[in-house]
Amino acid sequence: LVAMARLALLLAALLAACAARLRPTRATFLVETNSLKVNFPIELRGAYAASIGNFGRTFYGGTLSGQLFYPGVNSLHTTDSPWGCEPFHYGQDTFPPAQRGMARVVVVDRGDCYFVEKVYYAQQAGAEAVIVADDVESDTFVMMDTPQDDPRNPDKHLSELAANITVPSMLVLKSTGDMLKDALRDGKDVLMTLDWTDSVPHPDARVEWELWSNSNDACGAKCDAQKTFVQNFGGIARVLERGGYTRFTPHYITWFCPEEYRSSTECLSECIAGGRYCSPDPDDNLREGYEGKDVVVENLRQLCVFRQANATGEPWLWWSYVTQFGVVCTMADNTYGEQCAERVLSNLSPDWDLQATRDCVGDPTADRPIAVLDAEQQAQVGDDATGRGDV
C-alpha cells in the first residue's frame, strides 16, 4: 500500500489545502514549494526554501543531486549573461561537466525576460535543473507560471518554449541566491540536493493523490493494514472529496502471464481474460479457497465503481463501497465475490445502476483485452514527465 507510508505527509497537505480554501480572500495563488539542500561548502550546509516552476518536469517525491553553475562565473565563457534571456552562444559547451554522478544545475538571475525563457535557454545549454535567483528581497515567493504568448512579441512563442521544457526549475529568495552566487565567485564548488520529497502536486487548488490498492483480504498483515487504512481514512476522504479539496484516484496492481505459460495451472488460477491480467493466489493455495482471478475480478469491479461514481459527480462513493465491501464481503466468511458486492452496491445509492457496473466488468472469462485493466497496467509504468517511477 503505497500511500500508507506517507500518510502523515498526505494529511498535512490535505489540511493545508483545506485551510487555503477556507481562508477569506479575494484571490488565491497556490505556490508549490520544495527544498534546496546545500551539501558543500560546509559553511553553507543547510536547507533553503524554494518554489516550484509550474512547467517542465517536477520530481514529486524524489531528489536530484547536482553541482551549481552560474553563467559568466564558473561557465566556460566569461561573456555569458547571468540573466539567461537568450540562447547561450556556445550551446552545450557553455558549462563544464558536473562532478561524477551529479546533475548540472544552473542558476540564473531573475529579470529582463520571462521565467520560461530563462529555463528553456539554460536547458538548451545543458542544464539538467535550473534555479532562478530572485532579484527583489522578500520572504515570500511568486509563482513561476506558464505565460500566455505575449501579443507585443508574437515571435517569442512562449507557450511553445514551455511545452519543450523537460527539466525541473525553482525560484529561490534573493538572499539564498546571493549566498550561492557569492560562493561561486569565490571559486568554491557548490554541491546541492534538490528535494521534492515533501511536495504534493495541487495545481488546481486541490490535492491530487493516488492509492495503489488491492481487494485481497487474505494476505496477512499487509492486507490487514490496508483494510484498516481504508476503513479509518474513508470518512475523512469522503468529506475532502465532497468539499472539493482533493481529487483521488484508486489504482490496482496487476500483471500478465507470459503467453507460453497461459495454459499452466498457475495462470489459469490467477488470471482472467486469457492470462492478460493476474493477481497472486490469496492464500498461496491453488487447490482450495479463493483464487487470484477472483481478486482480479473484484479489483476490476472496484475500478468500475469508481469510474461510474466519478462520471456522476460522486467519486466519494468509491470509499463507501470499498469500506462496506471490506466489512461484509470477506474471504474468511466465504462471502467475497459478486453476489455480496452487488448487495453492497444496491445499498450504496438509490440511483445506482447495477447493470452499468456489470457491463463495465463484462465477461472476465472471455479471451480479450479489458480497457479498464489495460489502463491500470499502463499507469504502473513510470512517467518521465512527472518524474514518477514504476509502481
Salt bridges, closest charged atoms under 4 A:
GLU43 OE2 - LYS188 NZ 2.55
ASP109 OD1 - LYS181 NZ 2.60
GLU117 OE1 - LYS156 NZ 3.38
ASP134 OD1 - ARG110 NH1 2.91
ASP150 OD1 - ARG152 NE 3.10
ASP178 OD2 - LYS174 NZ 2.86
ASP178 OD1 - LYS181 NZ 3.94
ASP182 OD1 - ARG185 NH1 2.99
ASP195 OD2 - LYS37 NZ 2.86
ASP198 OD1 - ARG6 NH2 3.85
ASP204 OD2 - ARG206 NH2 3.01
GLU208 OE1 - ARG247 NH2 3.14
GLU210 OE2 - HIS251 NE2 3.65
GLU210 OE1 - ARG388 NH1 3.10
ASP217 OD2 - LYS227 NZ 3.48
GLU291 OE1 - LYS293 NZ 3.73
GLU298 OE1 - ARG301 NH1 2.41
GLU342 OE2 - ARG358 NE 2.81
ASP367 OD1 - ARG276 NH1 2.54
GLU376 OE1 - HIS251 ND1 3.08
